[in-house]
Amino acid sequence: MKDLPQLRVEIDRVDREIVAALQERCALSREIGLYKKERALPVLDAAREELLLQKIAQLNSGVIPEAQILDIYRAILAASRKIQEDL
């Protein structure tokens, strides 16, 4: 078993990867927001969000309880909508 300092180094690495992925996702959400704004489309696409949440539930291996992973993604989706609304 790895010791605590090693595990924390690995957590720090994963956190950097998560932040980088979230930044990339937010940049893409911004582009989508600009597309929607140019075409007078609504920010919220409830059907798309529901499909995405279903996909996330299917991708989840069970390490994270489904309710928690969906809560995390709902927060991500809310942040993405905010980015688009602020354009």
C-alpha positions as CSV (number, residue, x, y, z in Angstrom):
1,M,0.0,0.0,0.0
2,K,1.2,3.5,-0.8
3,D,1.9,5.8,2.1
4,L,-0.1,9.0,2.8
5,P,2.3,11.5,1.2
6,Q,2.4,9.4,-2.0
7,L,-1.4,9.3,-2.2
8,R,-1.6,13.0,-1.6
9,V,0.8,13.6,-4.5
10,E,-1.4,11.5,-6.7
11,I,-4.5,13.4,-5.5
12,D,-2.7,16.7,-6.4
13,R,-2.0,15.4,-9.9
14,V,-5.6,14.3,-10.4
15,D,-6.8,17.7,-9.1
16,R,-4.6,19.4,-11.7
17,E,-6.1,17.2,-14.4
18,I,-9.7,17.9,-13.2
19,V,-9.1,21.6,-13.2
20,A,-7.6,21.5,-16.7
21,A,-10.5,19.4,-18.0
22,L,-13.0,21.8,-16.4
23,Q,-11.2,24.8,-18.0
24,E,-11.4,23.1,-21.4
25,R,-15.1,22.3,-20.9
26,C,-15.8,25.9,-19.9
27,A,-14.0,27.2,-22.9
28,L,-16.1,24.9,-25.1
29,S,-19.3,26.0,-23.2
30,R,-18.4,29.6,-24.0
31,E,-18.1,28.8,-27.7
32,I,-21.5,27.1,-27.6
33,G,-22.8,30.2,-25.8
34,L,-21.6,32.5,-28.5
35,Y,-23.1,30.2,-31.1
36,K,-26.5,30.2,-29.3
37,K,-26.3,34.0,-28.8
38,E,-25.6,34.6,-32.5
39,R,-28.7,32.5,-33.4
40,A,-30.9,33.7,-30.5
41,L,-31.1,30.2,-29.1
42,P,-31.9,29.7,-25.4
43,V,-29.1,28.9,-23.1
44,L,-30.9,26.0,-21.4
45,D,-31.4,22.9,-23.4
46,A,-33.1,20.7,-20.8
47,A,-33.4,17.7,-23.1
48,R,-29.6,17.8,-23.9
49,E,-28.8,18.1,-20.1
50,E,-31.0,15.1,-19.3
51,L,-29.3,13.0,-22.0
52,L,-25.9,14.1,-20.7
53,L,-26.9,13.1,-17.1
54,Q,-28.1,9.7,-18.3
55,K,-24.7,9.2,-20.1
56,I,-22.8,10.2,-17.0
57,A,-24.8,7.7,-14.9
58,Q,-23.9,5.0,-17.4
59,L,-20.2,6.0,-17.5
60,N,-20.0,5.9,-13.7
61,S,-18.4,2.7,-12.5
62,G,-20.0,2.8,-9.1
63,V,-17.0,4.1,-7.2
64,I,-18.9,7.3,-6.8
65,P,-22.5,6.9,-5.7
66,E,-24.8,7.8,-8.7
67,A,-26.5,10.6,-6.8
68,Q,-23.2,12.2,-6.0
69,I,-21.8,12.0,-9.5
70,L,-25.1,13.5,-10.8
71,D,-24.9,16.3,-8.3
72,I,-21.3,17.1,-9.4
73,Y,-22.5,17.2,-13.0
74,R,-25.5,19.3,-12.2
75,A,-23.1,21.8,-10.7
76,I,-20.9,21.7,-13.8
77,L,-23.9,22.2,-16.0
78,A,-25.0,25.1,-13.9
79,A,-21.6,26.7,-14.2
80,S,-21.7,26.2,-18.0
81,R,-25.1,27.9,-18.2
82,K,-23.8,30.8,-16.2
83,I,-20.9,31.2,-18.5
84,Q,-23.3,31.3,-21.5
85,E,-25.7,33.6,-19.8
86,D,-23.0,36.1,-19.0
87,L,-22.0,36.5,-22.7
